[in-house]
């Protein structure tokens, strides 16, 4: 096969296009084919793989040929060697240790706490008032992950954790540039912010760890503290800190963004919202949902799925080849980067007719069966598949159900809705929405 017609010159005078408008830049690149080679800063070879077969190849079939890409290497400065950023044997062992916390039976056990938090949150909204749904959802999902997995209350720390996380995510954006490796130790404003964020987050995590040490219980922190590796050694304090911080952050930010975009989309599509309310009435008759209701809240889950198609919280995944390998018949060299993008594949008309249209019906069972497994991959795939996926579906469905029973949200007129593509896909100016109360039904 001939080398792909990569747009070698495309970024020659505009290396930062991918930083400034990554979605636009990726879409432009994808016009060159399903596999495109380009260069940044003259040396860094980057492949964009834009076909479900190729996504599967990178994430699953040839996953051994890759490690996590530059963005997540940068995230190590905050997360250390936690599950999201570690590699090889350490990653495999840690994943095995933590997996029991994410089994289906375990997750069903978290449902009550999820609903309890959502029921409390829905009391905080006021009819006719503006709320930043992005912040509201982050506070809610943070409270849930802390409660269910750490048996802890972080309500008082929510604002601090939120701003530290935002600072860190913004700092990681510049860390994606190859040059930043050279300056990563200099006291640039972004490095200083990242360092401060680390100190603030560490204070919370160390407090949680100190509170749990020596106590009986079955939450994730105690599991980590009690874990013995096969060689008999315990998990070091630093390792426990890295894993706990990773779960606290990865376990709330993505779900919060998914829900934020869902409220936005529902606010734009009254017909979908009506159907959602009809299902909630039908299944719940006004009572609060529970784990046992989730299989019957099929449309609610489809709304969430379709929202993550259009606004995937993780919108790009990068890998770096650890050895010479191949993709689509092309020679990938050791050190090359490969990008796959949920944003691009989820909006590709070849797999999604009328891709811009918000239509939860696409996730009805027959339609799902007819599609390529990797036309939709909001949770990634292969050995690095999101460990929290079942948790996120349970939580997203229950939160959506509990809040939508009581409220509709409409975007504040004139509020600009723009993308802010960090590691996660956020709304650049938050999501200011007005709450409208629904008539109470039954016992809700
Ligand atoms: C809608 C919600 C969520 C989305 C869209 C999402 C997305 C993802 C994606 C795409 C990855 C793979 C990254 C890669 O391959 O480079 C990932 C990994 C991960 N996620 Fe999630 N996630 C969500 C919720 C959660 C939750 C609720 C938790 C924990 C409670 C969690 C914890 C993790 C961890 C620890 C990893 C690293 C797994 C590993 O590499 O073994 N995520 N997530």
Boltz pocket constraint, residues with backbone or C-beta under 6 A from the ligand:
constraints:
  - pocket:
      binder: B
      contacts: [[A, 68], [A, 83], [A, 84], [A, 85], [A, 91], [A, 95], [A, 145], [A, 246], [A, 247], [A, 250], [A, 251], [A, 252], [A, 254], [A, 255], [A, 258], [A, 312], [A, 313], [A, 314], [A, 317], [A, 318], [A, 377], [A, 378], [A, 379], [A, 380], [A, 381], [A, 383], [A, 384], [A, 385], [A, 386], [A, 387], [A, 388], [A, 389], [A, 391], [A, 392]]
      max_distance: 6.0
